[in-house]
Amino acid sequence: MPLASPDPRAAWLMRLGDASLILGHRMTQWLSRAPTLEEDIALANLGLDLIGQTRALYARACEIEGGGRDENALAYRRAEPEYRNPLLVEQPNGDFAVTMVRHLIFAAYATPLYERLSSSNDAETAGIATRSAREMAYHLRHAAEWTIRLGDGTPESHARAQTALDDLWPYVPELFEADDLDRDVAASGFGVDPSTLRGDFDAAVAGVLARATLAKPAEVRGQRGGKAGRHSEHLGHILAELQVLQRAYPDAQW
Amino acid sequence: MYAQALNAKDAAPAIAEDPVKLAVFQARIDAEEKIEPNDWMPAQYRRTLIRQISQHAHSEVIGMQPEGNWVTRAPTLARKAQLLAKIQDEAGHGLYLYSAAETLGVSREELYDQLLSGRAKYSSIFNYPTLNYADMGAIGWLVDGAAIMNQIPLCRCSYGPYARAMILVCKEESFHQRQGYAIMLAMARGTAEQRAMAQDALDRFWWPSLMMFGPHDSNSVHSELSMKWKIKRFTNDGLRQKFIDATVPQAHYLGLTIPDPDLRFDEATGHWEHGVIDWDEFNRVLAGDGPCNRQRLKHRRDAEADGQWVREAAAAYAAKQRKAAA
């Protein structure tokens, strides 16, 4: 599978942007459906942060690439194989427990990722990472607080939270598996090798699961492929919806 | 938005209020003093405000749906972020307004129950569907535009918590209105297909926007007392005229046609005269027979039902924490 961009740094940033865009899309699907009005506002806020991170990451990737593409070309004019997000973020929202556990996993991965990336040798990328790390630390706190409440709430909420955790755990290993692109950008001082983040992730999640009285699932081989452009069935439907106007009216400016 | 509640009949039995207290109350109103939650107020003043503020809150919450319909399909990342932020603002307005209503001695749960059971109304405009992306422009431009006309005077409403809430709400609504107009402008200056979408959106939202101001003054049940108590400061027809006068030139600038063959400028009065409003349609939509009434309420009821186990979990967790701390 070729890189998403001829420049490995741009390809790597696009991969981060793809993850935040697809997870952001999933968050926007909650609008007006949350369990409380306060949570409607919170989920919209999480979505806004993720869309904002996407735009910053795509914009920097396009600058580095130096070609004619912009953030909208990346978001709206690429097909599934060109998207390189991990499979976790495209998994359906399910019930509120699935969404919160998915967010816990993602934020516990993304927070240390952006913290390390804030010392990238590219000042622009470092700046984006600093802001994103601050935002993701808050996402982690929000998802953790809900996971604790659902896990240690009622028997029903406990069962739902444990099921969500069991169902999503197979998507954890992919987040931390370094491929050639990861190693390349990490070696140059531009990016971060995700395999170095697993310790931080495990520590953050273990503390939450203990307070939530939830059992950590057994480590499995897991599902992978998104980072290389081989996705689950869900991404095609997400892109069909997300890209519909740009695909139907390719000449229009909005 | 959403002053339609002031046109509803007050079904509660009239209570003879203490004439001395009533006179003091009216004197305070006349002196432009704000009435605060712990102050004495006539029962009907309280009821009118609860109805008005809660209908406004319900409208904000139901209003998330027609715009939420396009957020996953917004055509650029910038437009997506704007729309998402706008809908988030609306949820925030809803929350703020429910809190203002709670100062009058009613709970958010009671008000939700009134909405979900169909006893409480929300603005009729949200019972219309959003069928193309230009509707996001038309809603901002026309619906939020009409809302601002209604709400700017409410910033001086005699009830303090509502008046203060309206100051924040109006600032955000003004921003939404400009964003909506910017969407219309981009589409009106876009491809032939985009211009057609913009015209279609105006065709569908023009008359329902005029209806947002409520019936003609001659048919408005509550205006007089609400005016005396300075809950409402301008009449339905006066606000509607102000909206039309401001909006018609904006439509012309866009190069779009207002779907009213009788619309004409009256040189003598300096106002745009509009054609006959279809009040049968307005009454049908208010009575529950609009294109989306059932869909909007079902969506809200489903969300409440789906969230029940989450709210129970949060309550159970809080109870455990309290017990552990005791």
Chai-1 contact restraints between the chains, C-beta under 6 A:
chainA,res_idxA,chainB,res_idxB,connection_type,confidence,min_distance_angstrom,max_distance_angstrom,comment,restraint_id
A,T28,B,V71,contact,1.0,0.0,6.0,A-B,restraint_1
A,T28,B,T72,contact,1.0,0.0,6.0,A-B,restraint_2
A,L31,B,G68,contact,1.0,0.0,6.0,A-B,restraint_3
A,L31,B,I87,contact,1.0,0.0,6.0,A-B,restraint_4
A,S32,B,M64,contact,1.0,0.0,6.0,A-B,restraint_5
A,S32,B,Q65,contact,1.0,0.0,6.0,A-B,restraint_6
A,S32,B,G68,contact,1.0,0.0,6.0,A-B,restraint_7
A,R33,B,A303,contact,1.0,0.0,6.0,A-B,restraint_8
A,P35,B,G307,contact,1.0,0.0,6.0,A-B,restraint_9
A,P35,B,V310,contact,1.0,0.0,6.0,A-B,restraint_10
A,P35,B,R311,contact,1.0,0.0,6.0,A-B,restraint_11
A,L37,B,A91,contact,1.0,0.0,6.0,A-B,restraint_12
A,L37,B,G94,contact,1.0,0.0,6.0,A-B,restraint_13
A,L37,B,L95,contact,1.0,0.0,6.0,A-B,restraint_14
A,D40,B,A91,contact,1.0,0.0,6.0,A-B,restraint_15
A,I41,B,Q88,contact,1.0,0.0,6.0,A-B,restraint_16
A,I41,B,A91,contact,1.0,0.0,6.0,A-B,restraint_17
A,I41,B,G92,contact,1.0,0.0,6.0,A-B,restraint_18
A,A44,B,L84,contact,1.0,0.0,6.0,A-B,restraint_19
A,A44,B,Q88,contact,1.0,0.0,6.0,A-B,restraint_20
A,G47,B,L84,contact,1.0,0.0,6.0,A-B,restraint_21
A,L48,B,L84,contact,1.0,0.0,6.0,A-B,restraint_22
A,I51,B,K80,contact,1.0,0.0,6.0,A-B,restraint_23
A,I51,B,A81,contact,1.0,0.0,6.0,A-B,restraint_24
A,R55,B,L77,contact,1.0,0.0,6.0,A-B,restraint_25
A,E71,B,L77,contact,1.0,0.0,6.0,A-B,restraint_26
A,N72,B,T76,contact,1.0,0.0,6.0,A-B,restraint_27
A,A75,B,L77,contact,1.0,0.0,6.0,A-B,restraint_28
A,F96,B,V310,contact,1.0,0.0,6.0,A-B,restraint_29
A,R149,B,A313,contact,1.0,0.0,6.0,A-B,restraint_30
A,R149,B,A314,contact,1.0,0.0,6.0,A-B,restraint_31
A,R149,B,Y317,contact,1.0,0.0,6.0,A-B,restraint_32
A,L150,B,A313,contact,1.0,0.0,6.0,A-B,restraint_33
A,D152,B,Y317,contact,1.0,0.0,6.0,A-B,restraint_34
A,G153,B,A313,contact,1.0,0.0,6.0,A-B,restraint_35
A,G153,B,A316,contact,1.0,0.0,6.0,A-B,restraint_36
A,G153,B,Y317,contact,1.0,0.0,6.0,A-B,restraint_37
A,T154,B,E312,contact,1.0,0.0,6.0,A-B,restraint_38
A,T154,B,A313,contact,1.0,0.0,6.0,A-B,restraint_39
A,T154,B,A316,contact,1.0,0.0,6.0,A-B,restraint_40
A,E156,B,W309,contact,1.0,0.0,6.0,A-B,restraint_41
A,S157,B,W309,contact,1.0,0.0,6.0,A-B,restraint_42
A,S157,B,A313,contact,1.0,0.0,6.0,A-B,restraint_43
A,E241,B,T72,contact,1.0,0.0,6.0,A-B,restraint_44
A,E241,B,R73,contact,1.0,0.0,6.0,A-B,restraint_45
A,V244,B,R73,contact,1.0,0.0,6.0,A-B,restraint_46
A,L245,B,P75,contact,1.0,0.0,6.0,A-B,restraint_47
A,Q246,B,P75,contact,1.0,0.0,6.0,A-B,restraint_48
A,Y249,B,E193,contact,1.0,0.0,6.0,A-B,restraint_49
A,D251,B,T191,contact,1.0,0.0,6.0,A-B,restraint_50
A,A252,B,G190,contact,1.0,0.0,6.0,A-B,restraint_51
A,A252,B,T191,contact,1.0,0.0,6.0,A-B,restraint_52
A,A252,B,Q194,contact,1.0,0.0,6.0,A-B,restraint_53
A,Q253,B,G190,contact,1.0,0.0,6.0,A-B,restraint_54
A,W254,B,P75,contact,1.0,0.0,6.0,A-B,restraint_55
A,W254,B,T76,contact,1.0,0.0,6.0,A-B,restraint_56
A,W254,B,R79,contact,1.0,0.0,6.0,A-B,restraint_57
A,W254,B,A186,contact,1.0,0.0,6.0,A-B,restraint_58
